[in-house]
Amino acid sequence: MSAQNQRTSAKIFQFPARGRFAPANGAVQQDHALPTVEIGSGWYHEEAMKEEQKAKAKH
């Protein structure tokens, strides 16, 4: 009995140049628009802190 060890090379697949998640026809998708983000301290938090300070001052 003879042991035959054949080594085969790994197969390399080329990704499409357009990217994996881009549509195949090159159309731009509009349904996945990014949300708008505003940076700030949060007025609601500041108002809640003011109300808490007023309540403490009354007691």
C-alpha beads as a LAMMPS data file, in Angstrom:
LAMMPS data file: protein, C-alpha beads

59 atoms
58 bonds

1 atom types
1 bond types

-500.0 500.0 xlo xhi
-500.0 500.0 ylo yhi
-500.0 500.0 zlo zhi

Masses

1 110.0

Atoms # bond

1 1 1 0.000 0.000 0.000
2 1 1 1.438 3.341 -0.993
3 1 1 0.370 6.650 0.493
4 1 1 -0.191 9.324 -2.095
5 1 1 -0.140 12.835 -0.795
6 1 1 -1.221 15.279 -3.425
7 1 1 -1.094 18.898 -2.435
8 1 1 -3.522 21.143 -4.201
9 1 1 -3.252 24.892 -4.200
10 1 1 -5.917 27.075 -2.639
11 1 1 -8.301 28.674 -5.083
12 1 1 -8.349 32.467 -4.945
13 1 1 -11.563 34.235 -5.875
14 1 1 -11.467 37.843 -7.064
15 1 1 -14.089 40.137 -5.515
16 1 1 -15.917 42.337 -7.984
17 1 1 -14.333 45.767 -8.378
18 1 1 -17.641 47.475 -7.535
19 1 1 -17.716 45.993 -4.039
20 1 1 -19.740 43.197 -2.530
21 1 1 -22.720 45.278 -1.408
22 1 1 -23.083 47.599 -4.394
23 1 1 -25.852 46.906 -6.899
24 1 1 -24.695 45.050 -10.006
25 1 1 -26.120 47.655 -12.410
26 1 1 -24.186 50.531 -10.788
27 1 1 -27.314 52.327 -9.571
28 1 1 -27.065 54.354 -6.383
29 1 1 -29.429 53.185 -3.666
30 1 1 -31.324 56.010 -1.968
31 1 1 -33.245 53.930 0.558
32 1 1 -30.300 53.588 2.956
33 1 1 -29.740 57.254 3.709
34 1 1 -27.790 58.022 6.853
35 1 1 -29.645 59.727 9.695
36 1 1 -28.779 63.285 10.605
37 1 1 -26.970 63.655 13.901
38 1 1 -26.836 66.818 15.961
39 1 1 -24.149 67.381 18.529
40 1 1 -25.033 69.221 21.704
41 1 1 -25.569 68.919 25.415
42 1 1 -29.225 67.939 25.173
43 1 1 -31.650 70.687 26.125
44 1 1 -33.978 68.183 27.769
45 1 1 -31.266 67.181 30.218
46 1 1 -30.517 70.794 31.080
47 1 1 -34.248 71.504 31.604
48 1 1 -34.603 68.458 33.868
49 1 1 -31.653 69.620 35.959
50 1 1 -33.179 73.117 36.288
51 1 1 -36.531 71.648 37.395
52 1 1 -34.781 69.473 39.969
53 1 1 -32.883 72.471 41.354
54 1 1 -36.143 74.473 41.595
55 1 1 -37.834 71.613 43.439
56 1 1 -34.949 71.359 45.906
57 1 1 -34.990 75.119 46.481
58 1 1 -38.708 75.041 47.377
59 1 1 -38.204 72.412 50.082

Bonds

1 1 1 2
2 1 2 3
3 1 3 4
4 1 4 5
5 1 5 6
6 1 6 7
7 1 7 8
8 1 8 9
9 1 9 10
10 1 10 11
11 1 11 12
12 1 12 13
13 1 13 14
14 1 14 15
15 1 15 16
16 1 16 17
17 1 17 18
18 1 18 19
19 1 19 20
20 1 20 21
21 1 21 22
22 1 22 23
23 1 23 24
24 1 24 25
25 1 25 26
26 1 26 27
27 1 27 28
28 1 28 29
29 1 29 30
30 1 30 31
31 1 31 32
32 1 32 33
33 1 33 34
34 1 34 35
35 1 35 36
36 1 36 37
37 1 37 38
38 1 38 39
39 1 39 40
40 1 40 41
41 1 41 42
42 1 42 43
43 1 43 44
44 1 44 45
45 1 45 46
46 1 46 47
47 1 47 48
48 1 48 49
49 1 49 50
50 1 50 51
51 1 51 52
52 1 52 53
53 1 53 54
54 1 54 55
55 1 55 56
56 1 56 57
57 1 57 58
58 1 58 59
